[in-house]
Amino acid sequence: MTSGGDARVLITIGAVALAAVAALAVGLWIWLRGRARRALVARIESVSGAHISDVLLPDGNDGWFHLDFVLLTAGGLVVLDLRDVPGLVFGSEQMNEWTVIHKQRRATFPNPLGPLYDRLAVVRAIAGEGVAVEGRVVFTDRTTFPKGHPPEVLRLSSLGGELPPPIEATLVALRPAFERVRAASTPSPRSLRRS
Protein backbone atom coordinates (compact mmCIF):
# COMPACT_ATOMS: atom_id res chain seq x y z
CA MET A 1 0.00 0.00 0.00
CA THR A 2 1.28 3.49 -0.88
CA SER A 3 1.61 6.06 1.84
CA GLY A 4 0.29 9.61 1.55
CA GLY A 5 3.82 10.95 0.98
CA ASP A 6 4.46 8.52 -1.87
CA ALA A 7 1.18 9.51 -3.52
CA ARG A 8 2.12 13.20 -3.38
CA VAL A 9 5.50 12.45 -4.94
CA LEU A 10 3.84 10.50 -7.76
CA ILE A 11 1.32 13.31 -8.32
CA THR A 12 4.12 15.89 -8.37
CA ILE A 13 6.18 13.83 -10.83
CA GLY A 14 3.09 13.36 -13.02
CA ALA A 15 2.32 17.11 -12.93
CA VAL A 16 5.91 18.02 -13.81
CA ALA A 17 5.94 15.49 -16.67
CA LEU A 18 2.61 16.82 -17.97
CA ALA A 19 3.89 20.42 -17.77
CA ALA A 20 7.06 19.42 -19.65
CA VAL A 21 5.06 17.72 -22.40
CA ALA A 22 2.76 20.76 -22.68
CA ALA A 23 5.76 23.12 -22.87
CA LEU A 24 7.34 20.99 -25.60
CA ALA A 25 4.06 20.91 -27.54
CA VAL A 26 3.66 24.71 -27.32
CA GLY A 27 7.31 25.20 -28.32
CA LEU A 28 6.91 22.91 -31.30
CA TRP A 29 3.71 24.69 -32.36
CA ILE A 30 5.43 28.10 -32.13
CA TRP A 31 8.43 26.81 -34.10
CA LEU A 32 6.25 25.30 -36.82
CA ARG A 33 4.13 28.44 -37.07
CA GLY A 34 7.27 30.59 -37.35
CA ARG A 35 8.66 28.28 -40.01
CA ALA A 36 5.43 28.47 -42.00
CA ARG A 37 5.42 32.27 -41.68
CA ARG A 38 9.04 32.48 -42.90
CA ALA A 39 8.19 30.30 -45.91
CA LEU A 40 5.19 32.50 -46.67
CA VAL A 41 7.27 35.68 -46.45
CA ALA A 42 9.92 34.11 -48.70
CA ARG A 43 7.26 33.40 -51.36
CA ILE A 44 6.09 37.01 -51.21
CA GLU A 45 9.63 38.42 -51.24
CA SER A 46 10.44 36.42 -54.37
CA VAL A 47 8.03 38.48 -56.48
CA SER A 48 9.28 41.91 -55.39
CA GLY A 49 12.40 44.02 -55.52
CA ALA A 50 11.92 45.02 -51.86
CA HIS A 51 9.20 44.87 -49.26
CA ILE A 52 8.10 46.09 -45.87
CA SER A 53 5.82 44.05 -43.66
CA ASP A 54 3.76 44.27 -40.48
CA VAL A 55 3.78 48.05 -40.29
CA LEU A 56 1.44 50.85 -39.32
CA LEU A 57 0.84 53.94 -41.45
CA PRO A 58 -0.91 57.07 -40.17
CA ASP A 59 -4.44 57.47 -41.53
CA GLY A 60 -4.42 61.28 -41.36
CA ASN A 61 -7.02 61.36 -38.56
CA ASP A 62 -4.84 60.48 -35.56
CA GLY A 63 -5.30 56.79 -36.27
CA TRP A 64 -3.33 54.04 -37.94
CA PHE A 65 -3.74 51.43 -40.65
CA HIS A 66 -2.00 48.09 -40.34
CA LEU A 67 -0.37 46.85 -43.55
CA ASP A 68 0.67 43.24 -43.95
CA PHE A 69 2.99 43.93 -46.90
CA VAL A 70 3.98 46.74 -49.27
CA LEU A 71 5.96 45.46 -52.25
CA LEU A 72 8.21 47.32 -54.64
CA THR A 73 7.52 45.83 -58.07
CA ALA A 74 8.24 46.76 -61.66
CA GLY A 75 4.61 47.89 -61.97
CA GLY A 76 4.69 50.15 -58.91
CA LEU A 77 3.89 49.62 -55.26
CA VAL A 78 1.57 46.77 -54.29
CA VAL A 79 -0.23 46.61 -50.96
CA LEU A 80 -0.98 43.04 -49.87
CA ASP A 81 -3.52 42.08 -47.23
CA LEU A 82 -2.82 38.49 -46.30
CA ARG A 83 -5.63 36.17 -45.19
CA ASP A 84 -5.42 32.59 -44.01
CA VAL A 85 -9.00 31.33 -44.26
CA PRO A 86 -9.23 27.58 -44.82
CA GLY A 87 -12.23 26.36 -46.77
CA LEU A 88 -14.59 27.45 -49.51
CA VAL A 89 -15.02 31.24 -49.68
CA PHE A 90 -17.93 32.99 -51.37
CA GLY A 91 -17.79 36.75 -51.81
CA SER A 92 -18.01 39.67 -54.19
CA GLU A 93 -17.05 43.32 -54.18
CA GLN A 94 -20.64 44.39 -53.38
CA MET A 95 -21.25 42.02 -50.46
CA ASN A 96 -20.79 43.36 -46.91
CA GLU A 97 -19.91 39.92 -45.57
CA TRP A 98 -18.26 36.94 -47.20
CA THR A 99 -19.04 33.35 -46.32
CA VAL A 100 -16.60 30.56 -45.61
CA ILE A 101 -17.56 26.89 -45.39
CA HIS A 102 -15.04 24.60 -43.73
CA LYS A 103 -15.56 21.16 -42.19
CA GLN A 104 -19.37 21.41 -42.44
CA ARG A 105 -19.32 24.77 -40.61
CA ARG A 106 -20.44 28.04 -42.08
CA ALA A 107 -19.14 31.41 -40.91
CA THR A 108 -18.97 34.94 -42.25
CA PHE A 109 -16.30 37.62 -42.16
CA PRO A 110 -16.31 41.28 -43.29
CA ASN A 111 -15.59 41.99 -46.94
CA PRO A 112 -11.80 42.60 -46.99
CA LEU A 113 -11.90 44.96 -49.98
CA GLY A 114 -13.14 48.08 -48.16
CA PRO A 115 -10.19 48.11 -45.74
CA LEU A 116 -7.84 47.40 -48.66
CA TYR A 117 -9.11 50.49 -50.49
CA ASP A 118 -8.50 52.59 -47.35
CA ARG A 119 -4.92 51.30 -47.12
CA LEU A 120 -4.37 52.05 -50.81
CA ALA A 121 -5.48 55.65 -50.32
CA VAL A 122 -2.96 56.14 -47.51
CA VAL A 123 -0.09 54.57 -49.48
CA ARG A 124 -0.97 56.64 -52.58
CA ALA A 125 -0.91 59.85 -50.53
CA ILE A 126 2.52 59.01 -49.10
CA ALA A 127 4.04 57.64 -52.33
CA GLY A 128 3.12 60.76 -54.28
CA GLU A 129 1.55 61.55 -57.62
CA GLY A 130 2.48 59.54 -60.66
CA VAL A 131 3.31 56.39 -58.69
CA ALA A 132 1.17 53.37 -59.49
CA VAL A 133 -0.19 51.82 -56.28
CA GLU A 134 -2.29 48.68 -56.48
CA GLY A 135 -3.63 46.33 -53.88
CA ARG A 136 -4.52 42.68 -53.50
CA VAL A 137 -6.15 40.60 -50.83
CA VAL A 138 -4.10 37.41 -50.91
CA PHE A 139 -5.56 34.25 -49.44
CA THR A 140 -3.31 31.33 -48.61
CA ASP A 141 -3.67 28.24 -50.74
CA ARG A 142 -5.93 26.67 -48.10
CA THR A 143 -8.72 28.84 -49.55
CA THR A 144 -10.81 27.91 -52.59
CA PHE A 145 -13.18 30.23 -54.47
CA PRO A 146 -15.71 27.90 -56.13
CA LYS A 147 -17.75 30.76 -57.66
CA GLY A 148 -14.88 33.09 -58.51
CA HIS A 149 -13.58 36.23 -56.81
CA PRO A 150 -13.06 39.94 -57.52
CA PRO A 151 -9.94 40.89 -59.52
CA GLU A 152 -8.24 42.36 -56.42
CA VAL A 153 -8.48 38.98 -54.66
CA LEU A 154 -6.24 36.01 -55.36
CA ARG A 155 -4.61 32.97 -53.86
CA LEU A 156 -0.95 33.01 -52.89
CA SER A 157 -0.10 30.51 -55.64
CA SER A 158 -1.27 33.09 -58.24
CA LEU A 159 0.74 36.02 -56.88
CA GLY A 160 3.80 35.49 -59.08
CA GLY A 161 1.67 35.48 -62.23
CA GLU A 162 -0.16 38.66 -61.20
CA LEU A 163 2.90 40.84 -60.72
CA PRO A 164 5.41 41.83 -63.39
CA PRO A 165 8.90 40.39 -62.90
CA PRO A 166 11.30 42.76 -61.13
CA ILE A 167 13.20 44.90 -63.66
CA GLU A 168 16.09 46.75 -62.03
CA ALA A 169 15.72 50.02 -64.00
CA THR A 170 12.05 50.31 -63.07
CA LEU A 171 12.73 49.39 -59.45
CA VAL A 172 15.37 52.14 -59.22
CA ALA A 173 12.89 54.71 -60.55
CA LEU A 174 10.23 53.64 -58.01
CA ARG A 175 12.60 53.28 -55.04
CA PRO A 176 12.14 56.90 -53.76
CA ALA A 177 8.36 56.41 -53.48
CA PHE A 178 8.88 53.09 -51.72
CA GLU A 179 11.35 54.70 -49.30
CA ARG A 180 8.82 57.47 -48.51
CA VAL A 181 6.33 54.78 -47.50
CA ARG A 182 9.00 52.96 -45.47
CA ALA A 183 9.98 56.22 -43.71
CA ALA A 184 6.34 56.96 -42.80
CA SER A 185 5.78 53.47 -41.40
CA THR A 186 6.11 52.28 -37.83
CA PRO A 187 6.68 48.65 -36.86
CA SER A 188 3.39 47.09 -35.80
CA PRO A 189 3.06 46.13 -32.15
CA ARG A 190 2.84 42.35 -31.80
CA SER A 191 -0.73 42.65 -30.54
CA LEU A 192 -1.94 44.01 -33.89
CA ARG A 193 -0.20 41.48 -36.13
CA ARG A 194 -2.46 38.98 -37.83
CA SER A 195 -1.46 35.40 -38.26
Residue, then its C-alpha position, 0 to 999 in steps of 0.5 A: m500500500t502506498s503512503g500519503g507521501d508517496a502519492r504526493v511524490l507521484i502526483t508531483i512527478g506526473a504534474v511536472a511530466l505533464a507540464a514538460v510535455a505541454a511546454l514541448a508541444v507549445g514550443l513545437w507549435i510556435w516553431l512550426r508556425g514561425r517556419a510556416r510564416r518564414a516560408l510564406v514571407a519568402r514566397i512574397e519576397s520572391v516576387s518583389g524588388a523590396h518589401i516592408s511588412d507588419v507596419l502601421l501607417p498614419d491614416g491622417n485622422d490620428g489613427w493608424f492602418h495596419l499593412d501586412f505587406v507593401l511590395l516594390t515591383a516593376g509595376g509600382l507599389v503593391v499593398l498586400d492584405l494576407r488572409d489565411v482562411p481555410g475552406l470554400v469562400f464565397g464573396s463579391e465586391q458588393m457584399n458586406e460579408w463573405t461566407v466561408i464553409h469549412k468542415q461542415r461549418r459556415a461562418t462569415f467575415p467582413n468583406p476585406l476589400g473596403p479596408l484594402y481600399d483605405r490602405l491604398a489611399v494612404v499609401r498613394a498619398i505618401a508615395g506621391e503623384g504619378v506612382a502606381v499603387e495597387g492592392r490585392v487581398v491574398f488568401t493562402d492556398r488553403t482557400t478555394f473560391p468555387k464561384g470566382h472572386p473579384p480581380e483584387v483577390l487572389r490565392l498566394s499561388s497566383l501572386g507570381g503570375e499577377l505581378p510583373p517580374p522585377i526589372e532593375a531600372t524600373l525598381v530604381a525609378l520607383r525606389p524613392a516612393f517606396e522609401r517614402v512609404r517605409a519612412a512613414s511606417t512604424p513597426s506594428p506592435r505584436s498585438l496588432r499582427r495577424s497570423 
